[in-house]
Amino acid sequence: MGNSVKQANLNKRFKELLTEEKCHSHNEIVLLLQDEGFENINQSKVSRMLTKFGAVRVRNAKMEMVYRLPPEPCCLLSVVN
């Protein structure tokens, strides 16, 4: 599998984890990705990915600090005068 395909798969799964899971730390994200077979994942790579995708730490319903992605805009609205 080519590097671009591997990176695309990693990016997709990374986003899914932050949407579906309750990821509390960089290390937790590293372990989840490694458990799914992604190689060469470390804390610094996760940190760069969190920055790249604009992830932030927020409190969930249980008041735990977790990483989340910002909401994606569903559509762009234009205002016509």
CNS distance restraints for C-alpha pairs under 8 A (distance, minus, plus):
assign (resid   1 and name CA) (resid   5 and name CA) 6.50 0.50 0.50
assign (resid   1 and name CA) (resid   6 and name CA) 6.70 0.50 0.50
assign (resid   2 and name CA) (resid   6 and name CA) 6.28 0.50 0.50
assign (resid   3 and name CA) (resid   7 and name CA) 6.01 0.50 0.50
assign (resid   4 and name CA) (resid   8 and name CA) 6.08 0.50 0.50
assign (resid   5 and name CA) (resid   9 and name CA) 6.14 0.50 0.50
assign (resid   6 and name CA) (resid  10 and name CA) 6.09 0.50 0.50
assign (resid   7 and name CA) (resid  11 and name CA) 6.03 0.50 0.50
assign (resid   8 and name CA) (resid  12 and name CA) 6.10 0.50 0.50
assign (resid   9 and name CA) (resid  13 and name CA) 6.16 0.50 0.50
assign (resid  10 and name CA) (resid  14 and name CA) 5.91 0.50 0.50
assign (resid  10 and name CA) (resid  38 and name CA) 7.16 0.50 0.50
assign (resid  11 and name CA) (resid  15 and name CA) 6.21 0.50 0.50
assign (resid  12 and name CA) (resid  16 and name CA) 6.26 0.50 0.50
assign (resid  13 and name CA) (resid  17 and name CA) 6.11 0.50 0.50
assign (resid  13 and name CA) (resid  33 and name CA) 7.98 0.50 0.50
assign (resid  14 and name CA) (resid  18 and name CA) 6.47 0.50 0.50
assign (resid  14 and name CA) (resid  33 and name CA) 7.63 0.50 0.50
assign (resid  15 and name CA) (resid  19 and name CA) 6.22 0.50 0.50
assign (resid  15 and name CA) (resid  69 and name CA) 7.37 0.50 0.50
assign (resid  16 and name CA) (resid  20 and name CA) 5.77 0.50 0.50
assign (resid  16 and name CA) (resid  21 and name CA) 7.82 0.50 0.50
assign (resid  17 and name CA) (resid  21 and name CA) 5.09 0.50 0.50
assign (resid  17 and name CA) (resid  22 and name CA) 7.90 0.50 0.50
assign (resid  17 and name CA) (resid  23 and name CA) 7.49 0.50 0.50
assign (resid  17 and name CA) (resid  29 and name CA) 7.86 0.50 0.50
assign (resid  18 and name CA) (resid  22 and name CA) 7.10 0.50 0.50
assign (resid  18 and name CA) (resid  23 and name CA) 6.59 0.50 0.50
assign (resid  18 and name CA) (resid  67 and name CA) 6.20 0.50 0.50
assign (resid  18 and name CA) (resid  68 and name CA) 5.22 0.50 0.50
assign (resid  18 and name CA) (resid  69 and name CA) 6.32 0.50 0.50
assign (resid  19 and name CA) (resid  68 and name CA) 6.40 0.50 0.50
assign (resid  19 and name CA) (resid  69 and name CA) 6.84 0.50 0.50
assign (resid  22 and name CA) (resid  66 and name CA) 5.85 0.50 0.50
assign (resid  22 and name CA) (resid  67 and name CA) 7.25 0.50 0.50
assign (resid  23 and name CA) (resid  28 and name CA) 6.25 0.50 0.50
assign (resid  23 and name CA) (resid  29 and name CA) 6.29 0.50 0.50
assign (resid  23 and name CA) (resid  66 and name CA) 5.31 0.50 0.50
assign (resid  23 and name CA) (resid  67 and name CA) 5.67 0.50 0.50
assign (resid  24 and name CA) (resid  28 and name CA) 6.63 0.50 0.50
assign (resid  24 and name CA) (resid  64 and name CA) 7.80 0.50 0.50
assign (resid  24 and name CA) (resid  65 and name CA) 6.13 0.50 0.50
assign (resid  24 and name CA) (resid  66 and name CA) 4.50 0.50 0.50
assign (resid  24 and name CA) (resid  67 and name CA) 6.26 0.50 0.50
assign (resid  25 and name CA) (resid  29 and name CA) 6.55 0.50 0.50
assign (resid  25 and name CA) (resid  66 and name CA) 7.39 0.50 0.50
assign (resid  25 and name CA) (resid  67 and name CA) 7.56 0.50 0.50
assign (resid  26 and name CA) (resid  30 and name CA) 6.24 0.50 0.50
assign (resid  26 and name CA) (resid  43 and name CA) 5.79 0.50 0.50
assign (resid  26 and name CA) (resid  46 and name CA) 6.30 0.50 0.50
assign (resid  26 and name CA) (resid  47 and name CA) 6.92 0.50 0.50
assign (resid  27 and name CA) (resid  31 and name CA) 6.18 0.50 0.50
assign (resid  27 and name CA) (resid  42 and name CA) 7.93 0.50 0.50
assign (resid  27 and name CA) (resid  43 and name CA) 6.25 0.50 0.50
assign (resid  28 and name CA) (resid  32 and name CA) 6.20 0.50 0.50
assign (resid  29 and name CA) (resid  33 and name CA) 6.19 0.50 0.50
assign (resid  29 and name CA) (resid  46 and name CA) 7.28 0.50 0.50
assign (resid  30 and name CA) (resid  34 and name CA) 6.09 0.50 0.50
assign (resid  30 and name CA) (resid  41 and name CA) 6.05 0.50 0.50
assign (resid  30 and name CA) (resid  42 and name CA) 5.92 0.50 0.50
assign (resid  30 and name CA) (resid  43 and name CA) 6.48 0.50 0.50
assign (resid  30 and name CA) (resid  46 and name CA) 6.85 0.50 0.50
assign (resid  31 and name CA) (resid  35 and name CA) 5.99 0.50 0.50
assign (resid  32 and name CA) (resid  36 and name CA) 6.48 0.50 0.50
assign (resid  33 and name CA) (resid  37 and name CA) 6.63 0.50 0.50
assign (resid  33 and name CA) (resid  38 and name CA) 5.56 0.50 0.50
assign (resid  33 and name CA) (resid  41 and name CA) 7.33 0.50 0.50
assign (resid  34 and name CA) (resid  38 and name CA) 5.00 0.50 0.50
assign (resid  34 and name CA) (resid  39 and name CA) 6.26 0.50 0.50
assign (resid  34 and name CA) (resid  41 and name CA) 6.78 0.50 0.50
assign (resid  41 and name CA) (resid  45 and name CA) 6.28 0.50 0.50
assign (resid  41 and name CA) (resid  46 and name CA) 7.21 0.50 0.50
assign (resid  42 and name CA) (resid  46 and name CA) 6.34 0.50 0.50
assign (resid  43 and name CA) (resid  47 and name CA) 6.09 0.50 0.50
assign (resid  44 and name CA) (resid  48 and name CA) 6.27 0.50 0.50
assign (resid  45 and name CA) (resid  49 and name CA) 6.24 0.50 0.50
assign (resid  46 and name CA) (resid  50 and name CA) 6.09 0.50 0.50
assign (resid  47 and name CA) (resid  51 and name CA) 6.37 0.50 0.50
assign (resid  48 and name CA) (resid  52 and name CA) 6.05 0.50 0.50
assign (resid  49 and name CA) (resid  53 and name CA) 6.14 0.50 0.50
assign (resid  50 and name CA) (resid  54 and name CA) 6.00 0.50 0.50
assign (resid  50 and name CA) (resid  55 and name CA) 5.03 0.50 0.50
assign (resid  50 and name CA) (resid  56 and name CA) 7.69 0.50 0.50
assign (resid  51 and name CA) (resid  55 and name CA) 6.27 0.50 0.50
assign (resid  53 and name CA) (resid  69 and name CA) 6.97 0.50 0.50
assign (resid  54 and name CA) (resid  69 and name CA) 6.33 0.50 0.50
assign (resid  54 and name CA) (resid  70 and name CA) 6.59 0.50 0.50
assign (resid  55 and name CA) (resid  67 and name CA) 6.28 0.50 0.50
assign (resid  55 and name CA) (resid  68 and name CA) 5.37 0.50 0.50
assign (resid  55 and name CA) (resid  69 and name CA) 4.39 0.50 0.50
assign (resid  55 and name CA) (resid  70 and name CA) 6.29 0.50 0.50
assign (resid  56 and name CA) (resid  67 and name CA) 5.50 0.50 0.50
assign (resid  56 and name CA) (resid  68 and name CA) 5.57 0.50 0.50
assign (resid  56 and name CA) (resid  69 and name CA) 6.46 0.50 0.50
assign (resid  56 and name CA) (resid  70 and name CA) 7.43 0.50 0.50
assign (resid  57 and name CA) (resid  65 and name CA) 5.97 0.50 0.50
assign (resid  57 and name CA) (resid  66 and name CA) 5.20 0.50 0.50
assign (resid  57 and name CA) (resid  67 and name CA) 4.43 0.50 0.50
assign (resid  57 and name CA) (resid  68 and name CA) 6.21 0.50 0.50
assign (resid  58 and name CA) (resid  64 and name CA) 7.85 0.50 0.50
assign (resid  58 and name CA) (resid  65 and name CA) 5.34 0.50 0.50
assign (resid  58 and name CA) (resid  66 and name CA) 5.52 0.50 0.50
assign (resid  58 and name CA) (resid  67 and name CA) 6.36 0.50 0.50
assign (resid  58 and name CA) (resid  68 and name CA) 6.86 0.50 0.50
assign (resid  59 and name CA) (resid  63 and name CA) 4.93 0.50 0.50
assign (resid  59 and name CA) (resid  64 and name CA) 5.10 0.50 0.50
assign (resid  59 and name CA) (resid  65 and name CA) 4.54 0.50 0.50
assign (resid  59 and name CA) (resid  66 and name CA) 6.14 0.50 0.50
assign (resid  60 and name CA) (resid  64 and name CA) 5.47 0.50 0.50
assign (resid  60 and name CA) (resid  65 and name CA) 6.54 0.50 0.50
assign (resid  60 and name CA) (resid  66 and name CA) 6.67 0.50 0.50
